[in-house]
Amino acid sequence: MDIKTFKQIVTKLPPEIAVLMRGPTGVGKSFLAKQAAEALDLPYIDVRGSTMSEGDAGGYPDIEGMKKNGIMTFCMPSWFVRGCREPVVIMLDELNRSLAGVQQSFFQLVLDRELGNDEDGVPYKLHPETRVFAAVNHGSEYDVNDMDPALLRRFWVVDMKPTHEDFIAWAGENGLDSVLIDFIRQNPAHLRVDPGSVEPGTVCPNPASWHRLDTSLRHMDMAPSTMAGKGERLLYSVAQGFVGTEAAIAFNEFVSKYEMVLSAEDILDNYKDVTDRVKASTASSLTALIEKLADHCKKNAWTAAQAKNVGAFTETVSGELLVQMWNAVSATGNLPNIQKLHKLLGKRVVEAVKAGREVK
């Protein structure tokens, strides 16, 4: 499932329905649970099962209380107590990499929404509005236990398969460097490589590692947007440690040649100056440029002159890319911009679609 669909569903589920996210490391499962908590305006509590002992999850015997009244009760973990007292989002991370005793406590929490017991033997129950999320690292690179089908049916189970469009949207919203975003836009294969497809121990890129690379480069005053058009050995070395050799080579080359890459503003404001560069661009570069224009369209109001430049741009590309440009702009929902462009492209788009059908 892509991230957009996940977000549309997850906050609308009943609070008592636990959510299980499956996917390889680095695709953003924990981050998505945190975003859901923010959308619900609830505190977020991360519970890392792989670092816990059985008592950390299910509670420890209250020895002093037992001495006083002869009744065994348990001192419950703080994260669970808070989830009983008030609505929160509890994230049970790395569920299938946890010890067996920890897993049993987590399963009870999911199945019954309760743990431990008071002096009358009554279990402590989660607040009715508390939500439970869980995540498992799922893929060929992990040696983990399979989950019981009887347990799986108690969850809303989703296999996370974020697309490069998901990452680009998230990265833009969270301020990642524009050149790094453009690299992923034009090189989606480098967003994530399955560790199971390479030699064990090989550093591979994933969405989380690109985020860490962005953070590190900014901290080192080497943000890709400031290094664009320059060759820099250190940039490659830093990238290699986060995303591996192949992706680092491609990224370093992309940054060093970035001054040649066209932006949305080049088309909107200076199309006459870049016409020759557009004509010399590859189909993949033009596709990336269309995505940039659509992103700009979504966030800005185009002038008549800017719309005219976009129209002129589409006259230099294939009919397929013309239709792609129109569909991308239409999907933004920015009606004033769509109306301006429709006057310029409408007839040509219809002709291109008809021509495409005839070819098929």
N, C-alpha and C positions, 0 to 999 in steps of 0.2 A: 504494500500500500504506500502511496506517496504521502508526503507530509500534509499537503493541503487537505486531502480527504480525511486523514487522521484528525486534524484539528477541527474539522467540521462535525465530527462524530463524538469525540472523546468527552467533551465538556457537557454534552447533552444526555449522556448515559445516566441511569439512576445511580445515586451515590453508593449503593450497596454492591454494584457490579464492579468487581476488580478487573483491572486492565493488565494484560500481559503483552509486553512488547518483545518480539524476538528479532534478532539481527546481529550482524557482525560488529565487532568493536569499532568505535569511532564514528558511527552513523548518527549519533545524537539522541539516543534513547533517553538518557537521563535529562538532557536539556529539554526534550519535548515534555517530559513529566513536569519539569519546573515551569515551563510556559503554560501548561494546563492549569497548574496551581495559581499562577498569576492571573490567568483569564477568569478563574473562579473566585479570585480574591481570597485565597486561602493560604495559610503558612505552608511551606514546603519542608519536609523532613526527609533527608536522605539516610537510608539505613543500608549499609554495605555488608551484605551477608557473608561475603568471602573472608571478612576480617573478624568474624564474631565466633564466640564459643556458644555452647548450648544455653548456658545461663544468661548470656548477653541478650539472647532473643526471647527465651521463655521465662526468665526471671530466676532469682536465687532464693533458696529457702530462708524464711525469716526466723533465724535461730532464737533471737531474743524474744520474739513474740510467742514462739512455741514453748519456751521455758516458762513464760508467764501464764498461758492459758491451756497449754497442751494441745493446741490445734495448729496444724501445719498450714501456713499460708506462704505466699511468695512475694518478695520485693520485686516489683515489675520495673522494666527499663523505662527511662524517662520519656523516650519517644512514644512508647505505647500509652503511658499515662496521659500524656498531652493529647493523644488522639482520642482518648476516652472523655476527657474534660471539655474539649472544644473541637470544632470541625478543622481538619487539616488534610493535607495530601501526604500520605506515607509512601515513599518510594523504596521498595525492596529490590535493591540492585544486586546483580550477579547472583540471582536466585539459585541457578543450577550449578554454581561453583561453590556453594556453601556446604558446611558440614551437614551430615545427615540429621543430627539433632536440631540444628538451626532450621533446616528445611521443614522439619515437622512442625516447629512453632509457627513458621511462616504459613504453612498449609492450613493450620488451625485458624490462623488469623483470616485467611482468605475464605475458608469454608464456613466458619462460624462467626467471624468478626469478634472473637473473644480469646482471652488468654487468662491463665492463673485462676485464682478464686479467693473470695473473702472468707471470714471465719465461719460463715454459714454454708460454705461450699458453692456459692454463687459465682460464676465466672465474671471477670471484669470485661465489659463490652465496649466496643468502639462507639463513639458518638454517631448517631444516625447519619450525619452529613459528612463524616470523615470518609475519604476516598483512598483506596489502596491501589497503587500501581506496582508492577513488578517488571523486571527486565532480565532477559537471559541472553548471553552471548551464544549465537547460534550460527554454526558454520563449520567448514571442514578443518579449520585450524584449531578447534577446541576439543579437548578430551573431557567431556562433561556427561552427566547422567541424563538419560532421556526422562522426560516428565510423564507421569502416569496419565493416560487418557481420561481417567475419572477426575483427575485434578484439572486438566485442561478445560473440561467442559464447564468448570466453575468460573472461568475467566471469559472476558471478551479478548480473544487472541488476535494479534495483528503482527504479520511479518513485515517489518519495516524495510522498504526498498526505496529510499529517497533518491530522487533524480538530480541531475546536475542543475536543473531549473529550480528545484527546491533549495539547493545550496546557494545558488545565485540570489534568490529572493531573500533568504535568511541573511546572507552575507551583506547584502545591500541595506537591510533593515538594521543591522548591527554594526555598521560602520567599518567593515573590512576594506582594505585598500582596493581602489577601483581597478588598478592594473592586475592585481591578483585575481579579482573577480573576472576580469576580461580573459585572463589566461584560462580559467576553468570553463568559461563560456565557449572558447574556441578549441579547448582541448579536454572535453569531458571525460575521455578515457583515463586521464591522470587524476581524476577526483578520488577514485578508490581502486585499489588493486587487491584482489583476494589473496591474502597471505598463503592460502593453501595451494596457489598456483605457482609459487616460487620456492626457492630453497629455504629451509627452516632458518629462522634468524634474520632473514632479509628485511630491511626497513621498507615498508610499503606506505603509500599515501592513503589517507582517508579524510573525511571532512574535518574531524577533530584535529588531525595533524596539520592541515592547511590553516586552521584557526590559530594553532600554537605558533606556526611559522609567521603568520601575520603579526601576532602579538610581539614576537621576539624581534622581528625586523624593525618594527616601529620603535621598540625600546632601544635598539642599537642605532637609531637615526639612519636606517637603511630601508625605509618604506619603499616598496616597489615604484610608487608613483614619483618619488624623488630620484630614484635610480634609473628611470626610464631613459633609454638611449645611451646608457653608459655600460661599459664592461666592468664587472666587479667580481673578482675571484672570491671574495669573502661571501658574497650573496649565494654563490653556488655551494660553498662549504656549509653555510648555515642551513640552506634548504636540504642538502643531502642528509643531514642528521634527522630531519623531520619527515621527509617524504621519499627518501631513497634516491639512488643514483640516477635512474632514468628520468623520473619526474623533475629532479633538480637540474639536470642538463637542459631539458626542454624549457623549464621555467626561466633559467638564467638567460638562455638564448632569446626567449620571448621578451624579457625585460630589456635586454641590451638593444633590441631592435624595435622597441615599442614606439619610438617617434614616427615610425612608418605606418602605425596602425591608425585607422580612421575612427573618429569618434562621432557620436550623434550630432554634436555641435558643428563638426566639419560639414556635414550634409545640410543641416538646418540653416547655418549662417554663412557658409563659405563654399557652397557647392561648385561654383564656377572654378574655384581655385583647385579643387580636388577631383575634378571630373576625370582626368587622365589616370589618377590613382585608383579611382573606382573601376574604370574599364580594365585596369591591369590586375584587379583583385581576383582571388580564387573564389569558387562558389562557397566554400566553408567560411571564408572571411566575410563575404557578403551576407551570409546567413547570420553570423555573429553581429554584423552591423545592423541588420534588421531588428535583432533582439534589443540592441541598444536604443534604436529609434523608438521601439515600442515602449521600452522602459521610460524614456524621456516623455513620450506622449502621455503616459499614465499620470505623470507627476506635474506636468506643465501645460500651460495654455499656449498653443502655437499661433503665431501671427499668420496672416494670409501669405506673406512672403516666405515664411518657413514652410508652410504647407506646399507652396509652389515648388520650393527646392526639393522637397520629398517627392513630389510628382515628377520633377525632372530626373531625380535619381532613379526612379522606377523605369524610366524610359531607356535606361542603359543596361537593364538586367533582363534575364529571361522571363518568359511568361509565368513559369513556376514560382520564381522569386517575387514577381509582382503580386501573385495571389497570396503568397506567404506574407508579404508586407501588409496587404489589406487585412488578412485574417488577424495578424498580430495587433494591428492598430484597433480593429473592431473589438478584440478581446479586452482592451483596456477599459472600455466603458466610458471613455472621455468623449461625450457626445459632440461638443463644439469642434474638437479636433477631427473627429470622424466625419462630421458634416463637411468641413473644409476639404478634406481629402477625397470624400466621395464625389464631389463636383469635378475633381481632376482625374480620378481613377475609375469611377463607376463603370463606364462603357468598356474600357480596356480590360477590366477584371472579368466582366461577363464574357468578352471575346476570348480571353485566355482560358477561362474555364471550359467554354465550348470546344476550343481547340484541343484541350487536354482530353476531353471525352472522346473526340473523334479519333485521336491517336490510339486510345485504348481500344 
